[in-house]
Amino acid sequence: MSEHHSASPAARPAGGSPAATDDALARAAVRALVAQAELTPKPGLADARDLQARSTGTDLLALRWSAKALAPAFAAMAAAARRPGTPARALREELGAIGRGAEWTMSRACGGPAAGPHRGALWVTGLLVAAAALEPGAPPRELPATAKRIAAHPDRRAPRRPSPGSHVSATYGAAGARGEARAGFPHVRRALDALSRARGAGATEPQARLDALVTVMSTLQDTGPLYRAGPPGLRRVQDGAHAVLEAGGAATAEGTAALAALDAELRELGVAPRGSAAVLAGALFLDGLPAPLAHPSNTPV
């Protein structure tokens, strides 16, 4: 069995000042975003091969810089959750305000689009950071339920302007990132289960993470492919991901070949399943937090 390279237990210290805990959660979140960005080869997504953004429009260095630029926002989200200590509407609105400011900072850090390349991961991981700050003693696998309680509240301060995600949700009925959060991040949990299964089968850590990514891609109603190529584009993502899993995943020669074929097709189509990448980042954040190994909630389904 391959070694599991998760974050150290310092990611959520049992003692120390609250500010130190907030900073530790922020560092764990940034590590998860960077780990997702560096994972290679991700089908249709920027990774270590994209040093000059030739294929995906986003290069790896920009992804790293923009992830690191989010550290103060993640720390602020943790502090905001700690103050009231409950998943109330005021917390949801404060997290939204912090997130909107972070999007601007992120885009300036990488010179990318207005929202920045980690917008989806900021939403997913930010809610999970807040959940971890609200429930410092909870096993990581229980935190999506806490995030769900935060996301259930509307953000009355959010700008009422259309976005690609809202357009896709209205056109095709896709749940989108907000629907995923309000459902308790079922695909984050699926990614955690896929990580456990792959590690248990002897996969290397990159192979386990690729299996977790394609597991998410196989069923997530990712609004990115829907916006770019409609339902046929999403079907290509999901069918291709199913083919990778049915071939044995990234740890097998057949699965590797299927992964390469899917990557080539999605890059040719210009379809990037960024929602799936954001979900993987959230799963890697939870995976890097310490947890009682014997706790029943940490046993994969």
C-alpha positions as CSV (number, residue, x, y, z in Angstrom):
1,M,0.0,0.0,0.0
2,S,1.3,3.4,-0.9
3,E,2.1,6.0,1.8
4,H,-0.6,8.5,2.4
5,H,1.0,12.0,2.2
6,S,-1.6,14.0,4.1
7,A,-1.0,17.3,5.9
8,S,0.6,17.1,9.3
9,P,-1.5,17.2,12.4
10,A,-0.5,20.8,12.8
11,A,-3.1,21.7,10.2
12,R,-5.7,21.8,13.0
13,P,-3.9,22.1,16.3
14,A,-5.6,21.1,19.5
15,G,-4.1,24.0,21.4
16,G,-2.6,27.4,20.7
17,S,-4.2,30.7,19.9
18,P,-7.4,31.0,17.8
19,A,-5.4,33.1,15.3
20,A,-2.8,30.3,15.0
21,T,-5.6,27.8,14.3
22,D,-7.1,30.1,11.7
23,D,-3.7,30.5,9.9
24,A,-3.2,26.7,10.1
25,L,-6.5,26.0,8.4
26,A,-5.7,28.6,5.8
27,R,-2.3,27.0,5.0
28,A,-4.0,23.6,4.8
29,A,-6.5,25.1,2.3
30,V,-3.7,26.6,0.2
31,R,-1.8,23.3,0.2
32,A,-5.0,21.5,-1.1
33,L,-5.4,24.0,-3.9
34,V,-1.8,23.8,-5.0
35,A,-1.9,20.0,-4.8
36,Q,-4.9,19.9,-7.0
37,A,-3.2,22.3,-9.5
38,E,0.0,20.3,-9.6
39,L,-1.8,16.9,-10.1
40,T,-0.9,15.6,-13.5
41,P,-2.3,14.5,-16.0
42,K,-5.7,16.0,-15.3
43,P,-8.1,15.6,-18.3
44,G,-8.8,19.0,-19.9
45,L,-7.4,20.9,-16.9
46,A,-4.3,23.0,-16.3
47,D,-1.5,21.0,-14.6
48,A,2.2,20.7,-14.5
49,R,2.3,20.4,-18.3
50,D,0.8,23.9,-18.7
51,L,3.8,26.1,-18.0
52,Q,2.7,28.7,-20.7
53,A,-1.0,28.1,-20.8
54,R,-0.9,26.7,-24.3
55,S,-3.7,24.3,-23.9
56,T,-6.0,25.4,-21.1
57,G,-5.6,29.1,-20.9
58,T,-4.2,29.0,-17.3
59,D,-0.6,28.2,-16.5
60,L,0.6,26.3,-13.4
61,L,2.6,29.2,-12.0
62,A,-0.5,31.4,-12.1
63,L,-2.5,28.7,-10.3
64,R,0.2,28.5,-7.6
65,W,0.4,32.3,-7.1
66,S,-3.4,32.7,-7.1
67,A,-3.8,29.9,-4.5
68,K,-1.2,31.4,-2.2
69,A,-3.0,34.8,-2.6
70,L,-6.1,33.2,-1.0
71,A,-4.4,32.5,2.4
72,P,-5.6,35.7,4.1
73,A,-9.1,35.1,2.9
74,F,-9.2,31.5,4.2
75,A,-7.9,32.7,7.6
76,A,-10.5,35.4,7.6
77,M,-13.2,32.9,6.9
78,A,-12.0,30.7,9.7
79,A,-12.0,33.7,12.1
80,A,-15.5,34.7,10.9
81,A,-16.9,31.3,11.6
82,R,-15.2,31.2,15.1
83,R,-16.8,34.4,16.3
84,P,-20.5,33.5,16.3
85,G,-19.8,29.8,16.6
86,T,-23.0,28.9,14.7
87,P,-23.8,28.5,11.0
88,A,-26.1,31.5,11.0
89,R,-27.1,33.7,8.0
90,A,-24.8,36.4,9.2
91,L,-21.9,34.0,8.8
92,R,-23.0,33.0,5.3
93,E,-23.1,36.7,4.3
94,E,-19.7,37.5,5.8
95,L,-18.2,34.5,4.0
96,G,-19.7,35.8,0.8
97,A,-18.2,39.2,1.3
98,I,-14.8,37.8,2.1
99,G,-15.0,35.5,-1.0
100,R,-15.9,38.4,-3.3
101,G,-12.9,40.4,-2.1
102,A,-10.7,37.3,-2.5
103,E,-11.8,36.8,-6.1
104,W,-10.5,40.3,-6.9
105,T,-7.2,39.6,-5.1
106,M,-6.8,36.2,-6.8
107,S,-7.3,37.7,-10.3
108,R,-4.8,40.4,-9.6
109,A,-2.3,37.8,-8.4
110,C,-2.3,35.8,-11.6
111,G,-3.4,38.4,-14.1
112,G,-6.3,36.1,-15.1
113,P,-10.0,36.5,-15.6
114,A,-12.0,38.8,-13.3
115,A,-13.1,35.9,-11.0
116,G,-9.7,34.2,-10.9
117,P,-8.9,30.5,-11.7
118,H,-9.8,29.1,-8.3
119,R,-13.2,30.6,-8.0
120,G,-15.0,27.3,-7.6
121,A,-12.4,26.0,-5.2
122,L,-12.7,29.2,-3.1
123,W,-16.4,28.5,-2.7
124,V,-16.0,24.8,-1.9
125,T,-12.9,25.0,0.3
126,G,-13.9,28.2,1.9
127,L,-17.1,26.7,3.2
128,L,-15.2,23.6,4.5
129,V,-12.6,25.9,6.2
130,A,-15.4,27.7,8.0
131,A,-17.0,24.3,8.9
132,A,-13.6,23.2,10.4
133,A,-13.4,26.4,12.4
134,L,-16.9,25.9,13.7
135,E,-16.4,22.3,14.6
136,P,-12.7,22.0,15.6
137,G,-13.1,18.6,17.2
138,A,-15.2,17.0,14.4
139,P,-13.8,14.3,12.2
140,P,-13.1,15.7,8.7
141,R,-15.7,13.5,7.1
142,E,-18.4,15.2,9.2
143,L,-17.5,18.7,8.1
144,P,-19.5,18.7,4.8
145,A,-22.7,18.5,6.9
146,T,-21.7,21.6,8.8
147,A,-20.9,23.3,5.5
148,K,-24.3,22.4,4.3
149,R,-25.9,24.3,7.2
150,I,-23.9,27.4,6.3
151,A,-24.7,27.2,2.6
152,A,-28.5,26.8,3.4
153,H,-28.7,30.5,4.1
154,P,-29.1,33.0,1.2
155,D,-26.5,35.7,0.8
156,R,-28.6,38.9,0.6
157,R,-25.5,40.9,-0.2
158,A,-24.5,38.9,-3.3
159,P,-24.6,40.9,-6.5
160,R,-27.7,40.1,-8.6
161,R,-25.9,39.7,-11.9
162,P,-25.9,36.7,-14.2
163,S,-22.9,34.3,-14.3
164,P,-22.1,31.3,-16.4
165,G,-23.1,29.0,-13.6
166,S,-26.5,30.7,-13.1
167,H,-27.1,30.7,-16.8
168,V,-26.4,26.9,-17.0
169,S,-28.5,26.3,-13.9
170,A,-31.5,28.1,-15.4
171,T,-31.0,26.6,-18.9
172,Y,-30.3,22.9,-18.0
173,G,-31.4,22.6,-14.3
174,A,-27.9,21.7,-13.1
175,A,-27.4,22.1,-9.4
176,G,-24.1,23.9,-9.8
177,A,-21.7,24.7,-6.9
178,R,-24.4,26.1,-4.7
179,G,-26.5,23.1,-5.1
180,E,-23.6,20.8,-4.3
181,A,-23.0,22.7,-1.1
182,R,-26.6,22.7,-0.1
183,A,-26.7,19.0,-0.6
184,G,-23.8,18.6,1.8
185,F,-21.0,18.1,-0.8
186,P,-21.9,14.6,-1.8
187,H,-19.1,14.6,-4.5
188,V,-16.5,15.7,-1.9
189,R,-17.5,12.6,0.1
190,R,-17.3,10.5,-3.1
191,A,-13.8,11.8,-3.7
192,L,-12.7,10.9,-0.2
193,D,-14.1,7.4,-0.6
194,A,-12.3,7.0,-4.0
195,L,-9.0,8.1,-2.3
196,S,-9.4,5.5,0.4
197,R,-10.2,2.7,-2.1
198,A,-7.3,3.5,-4.4
199,R,-4.8,3.8,-1.6
200,G,-6.1,0.5,-0.2
201,A,-5.6,-1.1,-3.6
202,G,-1.9,0.0,-3.6
203,A,-2.1,3.0,-5.9
204,T,0.5,5.7,-5.6
205,E,-0.8,9.1,-4.2
206,P,-1.0,10.8,-7.6
207,Q,-2.9,7.8,-9.0
208,A,-5.3,7.8,-6.0
209,R,-5.9,11.5,-6.5
210,L,-6.5,11.1,-10.3
211,D,-9.0,8.3,-9.5
212,A,-10.8,10.6,-7.1
213,L,-10.9,13.3,-9.7
214,V,-12.4,11.0,-12.4
215,T,-14.8,9.6,-9.9
216,V,-16.2,13.1,-9.4
217,M,-16.2,13.8,-13.1
218,S,-18.2,10.7,-13.8
219,T,-21.3,12.0,-12.1
220,L,-21.0,15.7,-11.3
221,Q,-23.2,18.1,-13.2
222,D,-20.2,20.3,-13.9
223,T,-21.4,23.6,-15.1
224,G,-18.2,24.4,-17.0
225,P,-18.6,21.7,-19.7
226,L,-22.3,22.5,-19.8
227,Y,-21.6,26.2,-20.5
228,R,-18.9,25.5,-23.0
229,A,-20.5,22.6,-25.0
230,G,-24.0,21.9,-23.6
231,P,-25.2,18.5,-22.6
232,P,-23.2,16.7,-25.2
233,G,-20.0,18.2,-23.7
234,L,-21.0,17.1,-20.2
235,R,-21.8,13.6,-21.5
236,R,-18.3,13.4,-23.1
237,V,-16.7,14.3,-19.7
238,Q,-18.8,11.8,-17.8
239,D,-18.6,9.0,-20.3
240,G,-14.8,9.4,-20.6
241,A,-14.4,9.4,-16.8
242,H,-16.5,6.2,-16.6
243,A,-14.2,4.6,-19.2
244,V,-11.2,5.4,-17.1
245,L,-12.7,3.8,-14.0
246,E,-14.0,0.8,-15.9
247,A,-10.5,0.3,-17.3
248,G,-9.1,0.0,-13.8
249,G,-8.2,3.6,-13.0
250,A,-4.9,5.5,-13.1
251,A,-3.0,2.7,-11.6
252,T,-3.5,0.4,-14.6
253,A,-2.1,0.6,-18.1
254,E,-5.6,0.5,-19.6
255,G,-6.8,3.2,-17.3
256,T,-3.8,5.4,-18.1
257,A,-4.5,5.0,-21.8
258,A,-8.2,5.9,-21.3
259,L,-7.2,8.9,-19.2
260,A,-4.8,10.1,-21.9
261,A,-7.6,9.7,-24.5
262,L,-10.0,11.7,-22.5
263,D,-7.5,14.4,-21.9
264,A,-6.7,14.7,-25.6
265,E,-10.4,14.9,-26.4
266,L,-11.3,17.5,-23.8
267,R,-8.3,19.7,-24.7
268,E,-9.3,19.6,-28.4
269,L,-12.9,20.5,-27.5
270,G,-11.7,23.2,-25.1
271,V,-13.8,21.7,-22.3
272,A,-12.4,22.0,-18.8
273,P,-14.2,20.3,-15.9
274,R,-13.2,23.0,-13.4
275,G,-16.1,22.2,-11.1
276,S,-14.7,18.7,-10.6
277,A,-11.2,20.1,-9.9
278,A,-12.8,22.4,-7.2
279,V,-14.5,19.4,-5.6
280,L,-11.2,17.5,-5.5
281,A,-9.5,20.5,-3.8
282,G,-12.1,20.4,-1.1
283,A,-11.6,16.7,-0.6
284,L,-7.9,17.1,-0.4
285,F,-8.4,19.8,2.2
286,L,-10.4,17.5,4.4
287,D,-8.1,14.6,3.7
288,G,-5.2,16.7,5.0
289,L,-6.8,17.4,8.3
290,P,-6.1,15.2,11.3
291,A,-8.8,12.8,12.4
292,P,-9.3,10.1,15.0
293,L,-8.4,7.1,12.9
294,A,-10.8,4.8,14.7
295,H,-13.8,7.2,14.4
296,P,-16.6,5.4,12.6
297,S,-17.4,8.4,10.4
298,N,-13.9,8.2,8.8
299,T,-14.6,4.7,7.4
300,P,-15.2,4.8,3.7
301,V,-18.5,3.6,2.4
